[in-house]
């Protein structure tokens, strides 16, 4: 009986881990596609059937302000702290990708259309921001935090 319960617990743990790797929900380390440096930790959550992402932590150089405000952001985000800011909204699953949303780049205050897809068994997330069509954009690779 105890062995059966232990096996069941292991099986349920494996199923939940496999499911988690199929979903972008969780904590991600963002990597700058131009410099290759770590930029932030971003948490993706699902709310009302769509994905949203919020910055939880910034990795800053010694000469950079530790807790910057988004002085270039439009609207209600202008001059608000970057840490805690929702930067991605509206993504919905479409086949093997998530699309239909927007992403904010706090460095320049611009808002882009966004799509993303999971890679390497859920260890990486390709996040593509673009204007108009996806061809006119750039992709960052985010790494899942355990």
Secondary structure as UniProt FT lines:
FT   HELIX           2..22
FT   STRAND          26..31
FT   TURN            33..35
FT   STRAND          38..47
FT   TURN            48..49
FT   STRAND          50..58
FT   TURN            62..63
FT   TURN            66..67
FT   TURN            71..72
FT   HELIX           75..77
FT   TURN            78..79
FT   TURN            83..84
FT   STRAND          86..94
FT   TURN            95..96
FT   STRAND          97..105
FT   TURN            106..109
FT   STRAND          110..119
FT   HELIX           120..122
FT   STRAND          124..130
FT   TURN            134..135
FT   STRAND          137..144
//
